[in-house]
Amino acid sequence: MIFYTPDIKQSLFLPEEESQHAIKVLRLEAGDKIELVDGKGNYYDAEIELPHHKHCQVRILNTTENYCPQPVYIHVAIAPTKNMDRLEWFAEKVTEIGVSEISLLLCEHSERKVVKLDRLEKILISAMKQSKKAFLPKLNEMIPVKDFLRLQTEGDRFIAHCYEQDKRELATEYRGGEKALIMIGPEGDFSEKEVAMAIENGFKPISLGESRLRTETAGVVACHTIHVINTIKK
């Protein structure tokens, strides 16, 4: 069983929620072996030393730094879907695949203009533990597209849209080895003005294939495409 312990280097105690799960739900006892991740890339073999449902003390047996690192930094900037279940599914799946950062975009055609990050953060943590990763993706507050385009970002930058314009497949446009940022619009797509602004700011227009994909599916496909290309080139 893997537990999320972001402050394990400062305190040898599981967070209260994880302590309760370990002691009250799993009924673990002193001497039981567990695994810990801190979301910063460190993986720990540990054992329970003093079981308590609010502050369970542990002992570190072994530390692995930079555990299962990402082949490259992948940043997906996506417009939240009207149905939160679909956005949560996206967040879970890209974490399992290996995303580094998620930004939420407020677009002209956005159907959802407010997102509470607490629930999404918990889904990211759960998906990180389930997929046995040690890096927790960075999750950013929602930001208008025009403001997002002003941010300084490194690596290759892409915008996926459905307009009949000159654009190439992400799988051929991205060559691997570079950080990648992909913008995914809402169900009604980015506006033509937003696409033009992105291109003016150095984003390359791309397609994710012949099929018209839902927003959350497009986000997963984009992340997986970048991940596969970099895995093959390792």
C-alpha positions as a printed Julia matrix, in Angstrom:
234×3 Matrix{Float64}:
   0.0    0.0     0.0
   1.35   3.41   -1.02
   0.76   6.52    1.09
   1.23  10.16    0.09
   3.53  11.96    2.53
   4.52  15.37    1.1
   6.33  16.44    4.3
   8.0   13.15    5.16
  11.48  14.74    5.18
  10.38  17.17    7.9
   8.14  14.83    9.9
   8.08  11.03   10.19
   4.3   10.99   10.47
   1.63  10.17    7.92
  -0.86  13.01    7.24
  -4.09  12.64    9.22
  -6.14  11.35    6.28
  -3.49   8.77    5.39
  -3.07   7.81    9.06
  -6.78   7.16    9.36
  -6.77   5.03    6.21
  -3.77   3.02    7.39
  -4.95   2.36   10.94
  -8.77   2.46   10.87
  -9.45   1.12    7.36
  -6.5   -1.19    6.65
  -5.9   -1.94   10.35
  -2.14  -1.86    9.96
  -0.03  -2.4    13.04
   3.47  -1.63   14.31
   6.05  -3.4    12.17
   3.88  -3.56    9.04
   5.76  -2.54    5.89
   4.39   0.29    3.74
   5.49   2.44    0.8
   5.55   6.23    0.71
   5.81   8.86   -2.02
   6.23  12.59   -1.48
   5.07  13.87   -4.89
   8.52  15.37   -5.45
  10.05  12.25   -6.99
  11.11  10.39   -3.85
   9.96   6.87   -3.01
  10.37   5.33    0.44
  10.21   1.84    1.9
   9.01   2.25    5.46
   7.39   0.49    8.39
   4.83   1.6    10.92
   6.48   2.43   14.22
   3.73   3.95   16.36
   0.23   3.35   14.91
  -2.28   6.15   15.49
  -5.36   7.07   13.46
  -4.45  10.79   13.42
  -0.65  10.86   13.43
   0.84   7.51   12.56
   4.61   7.49   13.07
   6.77   5.61   10.55
  10.4    4.61   10.16
  12.15   5.01    6.8
  13.96   1.84    5.72
  15.13   2.9     2.28
  14.9    5.98    0.04
  14.92   6.06   -3.76
  15.36   9.53   -5.23
  14.04  10.5    -8.68
  11.91   7.37   -8.73
  10.42   6.48  -12.14
  11.17   9.9   -13.69
   9.23  11.35  -16.6
  11.02  11.06  -19.98
  10.17  14.72  -20.63
   8.14  17.56  -19.1
   4.56  17.42  -20.44
   2.2   20.34  -19.8
  -1.45  20.08  -20.86
  -3.49  23.29  -20.78
  -7.15  22.35  -21.11
 -10.57  24.01  -20.97
 -12.61  22.33  -18.2
 -15.63  20.38  -19.4
 -19.18  21.25  -18.32
 -19.46  17.79  -16.75
 -16.87  17.63  -13.96
 -16.73  13.82  -14.12
 -15.13  14.09  -17.55
 -12.5   16.58  -16.35
 -11.76  14.32  -13.38
 -11.38  11.34  -15.72
  -8.9   13.34  -17.8
  -6.9   14.32  -14.7
  -6.74  10.72  -13.51
  -5.67   9.26  -16.85
  -2.96  11.79  -17.72
  -1.49  11.34  -14.25
  -1.34   7.59  -14.82
   0.31   8.15  -18.22
   2.74  10.73  -16.9
   1.86  14.43  -17.07
   3.99  17.07  -15.36
   1.66  20.05  -15.26
  -2.03  20.79  -15.87
  -3.4   24.28  -16.5
  -7.1   25.09  -16.72
  -8.09  27.5   -19.5
 -11.0   29.93  -19.58
 -11.96  30.29  -23.25
 -14.56  32.29  -25.16
 -16.6   29.11  -25.71
 -16.08  27.65  -22.23
 -19.17  26.1   -20.64
 -17.55  25.84  -17.2
 -16.03  28.98  -15.77
 -15.3   27.88  -12.19
 -13.4   24.83  -10.93
 -12.59  23.98   -7.32
  -9.12  22.48   -7.26
  -9.43  20.49   -4.02
 -11.3   17.58   -5.6
  -8.99  17.5    -8.64
  -5.93  17.54   -6.38
  -7.2   14.46   -4.53
  -7.75  12.67   -7.84
  -4.19  13.48   -8.92
  -2.85  12.11   -5.63
  -4.92   8.93   -5.91
  -3.85   8.37   -9.53
  -0.2    8.98   -8.65
  -0.33   6.34   -5.91
  -2.36   3.87   -7.99
   0.12   4.06  -10.88
   3.08   3.86   -8.46
   4.56   7.2    -9.42
   6.46   9.55   -7.14
   5.89  12.84   -9.01
   2.63  14.71   -8.4
   1.58  16.87  -11.38
   1.42  20.6   -10.8
  -2.18  21.85  -10.98
  -2.8   25.5   -11.86
  -5.82  27.72  -11.25
  -8.05  28.57  -14.19
  -6.69  31.39  -16.32
  -8.08  33.25  -19.37
  -6.45  32.18  -22.63
  -5.11  35.66  -23.4
  -3.33  35.74  -20.01
  -2.04  32.2   -20.39
  -0.46  33.06  -23.72
   1.57  35.8   -22.02
   3.24  33.33  -19.65
   6.85  32.38  -20.29
   7.08  28.67  -21.12
   9.91  26.51  -22.42
  10.04  23.87  -25.14
   7.65  23.09  -27.99
   4.22  24.72  -27.81
   1.13  23.49  -29.63
  -2.54  24.35  -29.95
  -5.0   21.67  -31.07
  -8.08  22.93  -32.9
 -10.65  21.75  -35.46
 -10.63  24.61  -37.98
  -9.75  23.93  -41.6
  -6.36  25.55  -41.5
  -2.83  24.5   -42.31
  -1.79  22.22  -39.46
   0.14  19.01  -38.96
  -0.33  15.93  -36.81
   1.12  16.25  -33.31
   2.85  12.89  -33.8
   4.85  14.27  -36.74
   5.28  17.89  -35.62
   6.77  16.97  -32.23
  10.21  15.38  -32.62
  10.89  14.41  -29.01
  13.42  15.42  -26.4
  11.91  18.86  -25.73
   9.45  19.99  -23.09
   5.96  20.04  -24.58
   2.95  22.26  -23.93
  -0.35  21.42  -25.64
  -3.45  23.62  -25.48
  -6.82  21.82  -25.68
 -10.0   23.84  -26.14
 -13.6   23.4   -24.93
 -16.3   21.34  -26.65
 -17.07  24.33  -28.88
 -13.36  24.64  -29.72
 -11.18  27.69  -29.32
 -12.47  30.77  -31.09
 -10.67  31.72  -34.29
  -9.36  34.78  -32.46
  -7.85  32.59  -29.73
  -6.19  30.33  -32.3
  -4.75  33.37  -34.08
  -3.43  34.8   -30.8
  -1.79  31.48  -29.93
  -0.08  31.27  -33.33
   1.11  34.88  -32.97
   2.65  33.84  -29.64
   4.61  30.98  -31.18
   2.2   28.06  -30.75
   2.11  25.55  -33.61
  -1.39  24.53  -34.8
  -1.8   20.75  -34.69
  -4.33  17.98  -35.21
  -4.78  14.88  -33.06
  -6.08  12.71  -35.89
  -9.06  12.34  -38.21
 -11.66  11.82  -35.48
 -13.31  14.74  -33.71
 -12.44  14.1   -30.06
 -14.1   15.2   -26.88
 -12.07  17.69  -24.86
 -11.0   15.2   -22.19
 -10.15  12.55  -24.78
  -8.04  15.04  -26.75
  -6.1   15.89  -23.59
  -5.33  12.23  -22.92
  -4.37  11.57  -26.56
  -2.03  14.57  -26.62
  -0.32  13.54  -23.39
   0.04   9.93  -24.49
   1.41  10.93  -27.91
   4.18  13.04  -26.37
   4.94  10.34  -23.81
   5.2    7.56  -26.41
   7.45   9.57  -28.72
   9.88  10.28  -25.88
   9.75   6.71  -24.59
  10.68   5.39  -28.05
  13.56   7.86  -28.34
  15.1    6.92  -24.98
